[in-house]
């Protein structure tokens, strides 16, 4: 019988929990949507962002934002001084995917909900 030489490895996995929230920011408001119910005016630019995530440890982010039904999120043109060109906007769904933040302007409506589905890949696997 040949004496064997075995190496033993052990590892401990301790899950780290992140309490992720969605923040809403406007020129006048900064609110945590878990605890606050802010009012936003039609036409006001609103930014939504995930908070409490270790962004430097995220390798890949796949998911999408769900915004209330009536919004626009891409500015097409600014009015030019002295011309009748109006400001125009459109919906760009690509701006809702694979990002920890998104912005929009609400067209009309009330009592909308904001959500996000996200799969995150961290540096430690």
Secondary structure, 3 states (H helix, E strand, C coil): CCCCCCCCCCCCCCCCCCCCEEEEECCCCEEECCCCCCCCCCCCEEEEEEECCCHHHEEEEEEEEECCCCEECEEEECCCCCCCCCCEEECCHHHHECCCEEEEEECCCCCCCCEEEEEEEECCC
